[in-house]
Every structure is written in C-alpha cells, then in structure tokens.
C-alpha cells in the first residue's frame, strides 16, 4: 500500500484526545502485523516440515503425528481465541498481540527439548495457547486502520504471513534439521519472536474503535451472547464459516503431509523438500492470498456487488480440485511440483475475502470476537480434524494395501497418496457453501448497516 500524499485521517476519541495517522504509517502497521503472522506460521509450520524425522525418532504412527500437528494445537488455539478476542474488543489489542507473540515463541523453542509424546503434546498445546492471541486482535486493528473498500486487500496482506511463514519454515528448519538435527530447528525459529514482541510493543499504536469507518462508537461492546447470536443469525456468515472451515480442513490436512508425501513417493530429502516447498509457497500461498483480496475488492467495487467477496473464493476453490489431484497422482516429480504452484494460488484466495466479510457482518466493537468465532469454526474443523483424519485415512489405505500383498514401503507411500486425493475432493463441498453465502450476503450487509446507524452517531474526520 503505497504512500498517497499528505492525506491524514483523524477521529475525535473524546473532547481532549484525537488520533491521526498517515498512509505511510498504515502501510507500516499492516506489514508489521504481516511479519508477526509470519512468525506465527513459522512456529507451527516447522512441525509439518519435521514430521518425518520426528516420526522416525519416536516411532509414532501417522495418526499420532496428525494429532500432534492438528488437534493438540487447534483445541486451545481455537477455543481460547474467543475469550482473548472478547478481551481485545475491550482493551489494548497491541498488548495482547505482544504478550501472545512472546509466549508462543518461547513455547516453540521448548519443543526442541521434548523427550516423549507427552512432552511434544504439551509443547504443541502451549504454542496453540500463545497463537490464539494473534489473529483476532490483528483483524480488529487492521479493520480500524483501513476503510471497507480497502479492507480485503489489507487483510490479505496480513494473511500473506501464512505463505511467508511456510516459506521460512521450510527453508530454515529443513536445512538446520539436516545439519544439526530437528531439535535445533525449533530453537532457531522460536527465540527471535520474543525480540519481535518487544519491537511491536514499542512501535505499534492502538487506534480508536471505528477509526476507518468515521463513527463514534459506544464505550462498551454488546454482551457476549448477544454478539454471538447476532453474528450467527446472518445466513451468509453460517455458509461462509462452513465454506472456510471445509477449505481449511483440506488445506491443513493436506499441508501437514505434503512434505512426507514428497519424501515417501518421490524420494526427496528433507533439505530438497524444504528448498522446493519454500519457493513454491512464496509464489503460491503469498500470491494467492494477495490476489484473492485484491480481486475481491476490485470486482466488488467495479460491479458494485459485494457477492464477489464470496464468488472469488468459491470459483478458485473448485478450480483447485483437479489441479490438486494432478499433484498427487502424476508420477513425474517436476510436473507435480509445477502444478503445486497454481494449486496453492487458487487454494489461498479464500482468506482475505472470508475474513473481510466476517468483519463487515458485525458491529465495530465486535470485530475481534467475530474473527475469533470464524477461526474457532475453521480451526476445530480444519486444523483440529484435517491432519488427524488425513493420517487416519492414510493408515487405513496402508493397511488395506499391505493386506493385499503390497510391500510395506510401497503401502505407506501409496496410502498417503490416496489419502491426499480423498481430501482434495472435499473442496467441492466448500465451494457450494460459498455459493450459498453469496445468495444472502447483500441483505445481511444492509441489515448490519442499518443496525450500526441506529447504534452509532456519524462523525466527520477533522
């Protein structure tokens, strides 16, 4: 988001206090939060990168690895996001993000000391607890800094941190693990986050609520039950949340096992997987995340139709199904890796539009909570069940192939291949719910607008 001259937006917070920022500072805010999200995903991504050596050292099954990579992390990450988001709607979002960043970074480093399954489980749970305090406050901050017509692009830039985290996770942890062992990788990627937390606290300003919407808001958010019921009453949100959850179910389930798939089926080493997937992720995940928000903002503005915020992720999701099947079924490694780029581009276009519409379907003092509710649904279904069920399906296929006389190594590799294909097809179901969400989106947005006008007084910036 480039500098746009000396334009400054200001909103009176009280009779004695005002807040003003330049376009340059807004850009700084979203890119700083992007960096925080990069650390967020580095700290969770390295577990997927190092899944195979951890499995071999401890002799765990794919179900156990899926549990550690999914449900153990997602359970507290998702559920704690609700009370933390409620706190973020009432108090300093900057403080919450800074403390959370320091905690999850320290927990990641401690993962390198694990000696048993229980130790790994506790470490993953602690990482999940810390990371629960990142995205809901960040969504709320970005929504207060950026106007509705620019919000999807801004939230997409933040969400590009997923791709940045995956890129660094693959690149750094794979090479460190091969040279110094998988435990050292957790130390190296975890500890710098503590320093970033201090920097964020020192430089990130807390904006007044509703700054980008030009409104004076009530001093307190609505009661928790009322806010959740109001959000869930929107039919478009119910379908949006199911669509995003199913998409995350596929994404997390497949993503947790792609490195192992490349090792088992194509004979790649950890460092080769790290190099290949880091470059692919930089282009695919970051590019797709940005383009999803950019195109949704642009098309919705040009066509004056908010349904493009659902149509963009819906179309991209369903187109990604055949490309994903090509990645898992083609025998040629170069071709599989090449097709993985458009698969990721298409697969990550849903993030910015989904969270933008979630922010638009609630009042200003409910944005962190709304983001946490969507994350709760996405992560319990996606992150909690996706990796675990992928591992379970993989084990079922492996057992069936082994019973049919297949060699153990072949059965293990083919079992995972077929499991990934099974997961990819679920995205057809996700696309259906984006289509259903679009049908009622405009009516729900209009209702929220009327409710907000009744609850707030319009204010012209100084």
CORSUL-V626572 format. One record per backbone hydrogen bond with DSSP energy under -1.0 kcal/mol. NH is the residue of the N-H (numbers start at 1). CO is the residue of the C=O. Records with the same first field share a line. If there is no record, write none. Layout:
BEGIN
NH->CO  CO
END
This chain:
BEGIN
9->21
11->19
13->17
14->17
21->9
26->22
27->23
28->24
29->25
30->26
31->27
32->28
33->29
34->30
35->31
36->32
37->33
38->34
39->35
40->36
41->37
42->38
43->39
45->41
46->42
48->45
49->45
50->46
51->48
54->50
55->51
56->52
57->53
58->54
59->55
60->55
65->61
66->62
67->63
68->64
69->65
70->66
72->67
74->70
75->71
77->73
78->74
79->75
80->76
82->79
84->80
85->81
86->82
87->83
88->84
89->85
90->87
91->87
96->92
97->93
98->94
99->95
100->96
101->97
102->98
103->99
104->100
105->101
106->102
107->103
108->104
109->105
110->106
112->109
113->110
114->111
120->116
121->117
122->118
123->119
124->120
125->121
126->122
127->123
128->124
129->125
130->126
131->127
132->128
133->130
134->131
138->134
139->135
140->136
141->137
142->138
143->139
144->140
145->141
146->142
150->147
154->150
155->151
156->152
157->153
158->154
159->155
160->156
161->158
162->159
164->160
165->161
166->162
167->163
168->164
169->165
170->166
171->167
172->168
173->169
174->170
175->171
176->172
177->173
178->174
179->175
180->176
181->177
187->183
188->184
189->185
190->186
191->187
193->190
194->191
196->192
197->193
198->194
199->195
200->196
201->197
202->198
203->199
204->200
211->208
215->210
216->457
227->223
228->224
229->225
230->226
231->227
232->228
233->229
234->231
238->234
239->235
240->236
241->237
242->238
243->239
244->240
245->241
246->242
247->243
248->244
249->245
250->246
251->247
252->248
253->249
254->250
255->251
256->252
257->254
258->254
261->257
262->258
263->259
264->260
265->261
266->262
268->262
273->269
274->270
275->271
276->272
277->273
278->274
279->275
280->276
281->277
282->278
283->279
284->280
286->281
287->283
288->284
289->285
290->286
291->287
292->288
293->289
294->290
295->291
296->292
297->293
298->294
299->295
300->296
301->297
302->298
303->299
305->300
308->305
309->306
310->307
311->307
312->308
314->310
315->311
316->312
317->313
318->314
319->315
320->316
324->320
325->321
326->322
327->323
328->324
329->325
330->326
336->332
337->333
338->334
339->335
340->336
343->339
344->340
345->341
346->342
347->343
348->344
354->350
355->351
356->352
357->353
358->354
359->355
360->356
361->357
366->363
370->366
371->367
372->368
373->369
374->370
375->371
376->372
377->373
378->374
379->375
380->376
381->377
382->378
384->379
386->382
389->385
390->386
391->387
392->388
393->389
394->390
395->391
396->392
397->393
398->394
399->395
400->396
401->397
402->398
403->399
404->400
405->402
406->401
411->407
412->408
413->409
414->410
415->411
416->412
417->413
418->414
419->415
420->416
421->417
422->418
423->419
424->420
425->421
426->423
427->424
428->425
429->426
430->426
431->427
432->428
433->429
434->430
435->431
436->432
437->433
438->434
444->440
445->441
446->442
447->443
448->444
449->445
450->446
451->447
452->448
453->449
454->450
455->451
456->452
457->216
459->214
END
